[in-house]
Amino acid sequence: MFVRSTSLATALAVLAGSSLLLPAAPSVLAQEMAQAAQAAPSTVNINTADAETLAGTLSGIGLSRAEEIIRYREAYGPFKSIDELADVKGIGPATLDKNRAVITLE
């Protein structure tokens, strides 16, 4: 029993010294978040953006919904107003409202 507890204590001591058990420093997390924010566009033109850009920029819009936006655009022509986006299957007023500030038409 003594050997097992000593081995366990040794293993824990080794792991405690490794970065496997330690969370990233707050400054590292802040830097990663800042880089991610810089990489994402601040606005998106729903008349010209591809599906990946739409999905990556619009909150609550995944790739399949972004593809629906493009299908709608191809079928009916360019969006004439931001409110017209609510005509796309699966996009309701709440999704439209939380994305209104980042959507452009030109």
C-alpha positions as CSV (number, residue, x, y, z in Angstrom):
1,M,0.0,0.0,0.0
2,F,2.8,2.4,0.8
3,V,4.4,1.8,-2.6
4,R,1.1,2.6,-4.4
5,S,0.5,5.8,-2.5
6,T,4.1,6.9,-3.1
7,S,3.8,6.2,-6.8
8,L,0.6,8.1,-6.9
9,A,2.1,11.0,-5.1
10,T,5.1,11.0,-7.5
11,A,2.8,10.8,-10.5
12,L,0.7,13.7,-9.2
13,A,3.8,15.8,-8.5
14,V,5.1,15.2,-12.0
15,L,1.7,16.1,-13.6
16,A,1.3,19.2,-11.4
17,G,4.6,20.5,-12.9
18,S,3.4,19.9,-16.4
19,S,1.1,22.2,-18.4
20,L,-1.5,19.5,-18.8
21,L,-3.2,20.4,-15.5
22,L,-2.6,24.1,-15.6
23,P,-5.0,26.4,-17.4
24,A,-3.6,28.9,-19.9
25,A,-2.6,32.2,-18.4
26,P,-5.3,34.9,-18.7
27,S,-3.1,37.0,-21.0
28,V,-2.7,34.1,-23.4
29,L,-6.5,33.7,-23.5
30,A,-7.0,37.4,-24.1
31,Q,-4.5,37.4,-26.9
32,E,-6.2,34.4,-28.6
33,M,-9.6,36.1,-28.3
34,A,-8.3,39.3,-29.7
35,Q,-6.7,37.5,-32.7
36,A,-10.0,35.7,-33.4
37,A,-11.9,39.0,-33.2
38,Q,-9.5,40.6,-35.7
39,A,-9.8,37.6,-38.1
40,A,-13.6,37.9,-38.3
41,P,-15.0,40.6,-40.5
42,S,-16.9,43.3,-38.7
43,T,-19.6,43.5,-41.4
44,V,-20.8,41.2,-44.1
45,N,-22.5,42.0,-47.5
46,I,-25.3,39.5,-47.7
47,N,-25.5,40.1,-51.5
48,T,-21.9,39.1,-52.2
49,A,-20.6,37.0,-49.3
50,D,-20.0,33.2,-49.7
51,A,-21.5,30.7,-47.3
52,E,-18.4,30.4,-45.2
53,T,-18.2,34.1,-44.7
54,L,-21.9,34.4,-43.8
55,A,-21.7,31.5,-41.3
56,G,-18.5,32.9,-39.8
57,T,-19.8,36.4,-39.4
58,L,-23.5,36.2,-38.6
59,S,-24.5,35.1,-35.1
60,G,-26.8,32.1,-35.1
61,I,-26.2,31.3,-38.7
62,G,-24.5,28.0,-39.5
63,L,-23.2,26.8,-42.9
64,S,-26.5,25.2,-43.9
65,R,-28.5,28.4,-43.1
66,A,-25.8,30.5,-45.0
67,E,-26.3,28.2,-48.0
68,E,-30.1,29.0,-47.7
69,I,-29.3,32.7,-47.9
70,I,-27.3,32.1,-51.1
71,R,-30.0,30.0,-52.6
72,Y,-32.6,32.7,-51.8
73,R,-30.3,35.4,-53.3
74,E,-29.8,33.3,-56.5
75,A,-33.6,32.7,-56.9
76,Y,-34.8,36.2,-56.1
77,G,-31.9,38.4,-56.8
78,P,-30.0,40.7,-54.4
79,F,-31.5,41.6,-51.1
80,K,-33.1,45.1,-51.3
81,S,-33.4,45.5,-47.6
82,I,-32.0,43.8,-44.5
83,D,-35.5,42.9,-43.4
84,E,-35.9,40.8,-46.6
85,L,-33.4,38.3,-45.0
86,A,-36.3,37.2,-42.7
87,D,-37.9,35.7,-45.8
88,V,-35.1,33.1,-45.9
89,K,-36.3,29.8,-44.4
90,G,-35.1,29.4,-40.8
91,I,-34.2,33.1,-40.2
92,G,-36.6,34.8,-37.8
93,P,-36.9,38.3,-36.4
94,A,-34.6,37.5,-33.4
95,T,-31.7,36.3,-35.6
96,L,-32.2,39.2,-37.9
97,D,-32.2,41.7,-35.0
98,K,-29.0,40.4,-33.4
99,N,-27.2,40.6,-36.7
100,R,-28.6,43.9,-38.1
101,A,-25.5,45.9,-37.1
102,V,-23.1,43.7,-39.1
103,I,-25.2,43.2,-42.3
104,T,-24.6,45.4,-45.3
105,L,-26.3,45.4,-48.8
106,E,-23.5,46.9,-50.8
